[in-house]
Amino acid sequence: MSLSPPLPPRTIIPACKELATVPKVADALRRFARLPWCLLFESAREVDRERETPFPISRYSFLVADPVETLQESVGSPSAIENLKNFYRRFEMEPLEGLPPFQGGLAGLFSYDLNQSIELIPSNRYIDFQIPSIAVGMYDVVLAWDHWQARAWLISLGIEADGRISSERAQARLSLFESYLNGSDAIEINRQLTRNAPLSQIASPQFATEFSDRLTSNFQKKEYLQSVQKCIDYIDAGDVFQINLAQRLLSPAACDSIYLYENLKRCNPAPFASYFQFEPSEKGAAVEIVSSSPERFLAVRAGKVESRPIKGTRRRTGFPIVDLQSKRELMASEKDFAENTMIVDLMRNDLSRVCLDDSVLVSQFCQLEEYESVLHLVSAIEGTIRPECDLIDLLACTFPGGSITGAPKIRAMEIIAELEPTSRGAYCGSIGYLGFNGNADLSILIRTITACDGWWQIPVGGGIVSQSDPMNEYEETWTKATGMLKAIFAGDDK
């Protein structure tokens, strides 16, 4: 029996309206946050006018909510990628010229544990929170900002619940979301959340930290140092060249997650900030992702793709002389350059699986970038996607990002599953959009807090190579936690 060919994708002709008054992102979030599956992508740093490339990193913000349809996949589902392909390939559209790149399509979370649907990676010993491997919505209305031009638009696709395309639906949904913006029913954020879930509900052992009695870790300090040494032993034995190892900090939730997001954005501004709330389809508590990530996993514009891996970190103090010395030390570090070089090679190999021959190139290598609490070495790899491949092919061939696994990737992920006690969930996965117009932007979920069941999960890690010193690696995790811990404890002195 012959199978019928798949139906061709439906072509969308969207409706669009420029807003006479550009709304503040924070105000718009509070108005949309009462809607299901509210999702914000925000460039929380000043626009870098000198870096106007096909892949700007601080120019646009997007806010969506109330998707037409959602897709969730459980961890380990063998059909997760195939289901995502079918979900994405139902529609297509030509990009609207002169507008921000996301104009409708899929958006949401791809957790780190999606790796178990792509490769034969074992699970960790403990799964404390039920975070799906995929949680994406099909968003038919987008509020888009161009911060460079100080302009904003509502874009509406007109997708009906049965999959038909309707211009009447497009106009009606556009008017509805405009009324949300102009209404007076913004949510009131809760600065004092009294819910404290019992520690006994957490399956994995928790250990006190020196930072605060409200903060625990899934590693004892000595155990983390021993695990770093095990990574070095694996490297010396020839199993791998590099492994990313993380500890997960845990704190009872102390305020509303939107208030936490505002604190995090202030304490740790970054080009890939995001807020996402959704209800898991399986039994479990609501999940909220609060992120202020500096790292881009993948961006796609007109068939061109860019990845910007980060490897190499030093603490930034705010004292010019001290920070100057840190910059010099980072730029002179053989260990950090070795880490970055290995991940650049890994990403080149991953992109070559879906990009045209000879199109993959390194457009930036180990460039110093400054953030609120840290200094980073950042590289950039670019390529041109083959005509027969699409965004889902690109995601499947590169996920998760090599900067948060190590190299070779599969063996590094096996060792991570062995040494880290708990599943990573959202941490080190990606959040972003896959537009029906072929554009995409996905961050790496570092500097990320996951709120679930009355708890805040704050994982922090770093890359281990043969030159690593266990104590330095342990201290680097706390350096990376600085901005998030400032946000969490921001109200303690009031």
ABEGO torsion letter per residue (X at the ends): XBBBBBBBBBBBBBBBBBBABBBBAAAAAAAAAABBGBBBBBBABBBBAABBBABBAAABBBBBBGBABBBBBBBGBAAAAAAAAAAAAABBBBBBBGBBABAEEBBEBBBAAAAAAABBBBBBABBABBBBABBBBBBABBBBBBAAAGBBBBBBAGBBAAGBBBAAAAAAAAAAAAAAAABAABBBBBABBABBBBAAABABBBBBBAABAABBBABBAAAAAAAAAAAAAAAAAGABABBBBBBBBBBBBABBAAAAAAAAAAABBBABBBBBBBBBABBEBBBBBBBBBABBABBBBGGBBBBBBBBEBBBBAGBAAAAAAAAAAAAABAAAAAAAAAAAAAAAAAAAAABBBGABBBABBGBBBBBAABBBBBBBBBBBBBAABBAAAAAAAAOBBAAAAEOBAAAAAAAAAAABABBAEABGBBBEBBBAAGBBBBBBBBGBBBBBGGBBBBBBBBBBBAABBAAAAAAAAAAAAAAAAAAAAAAAAX
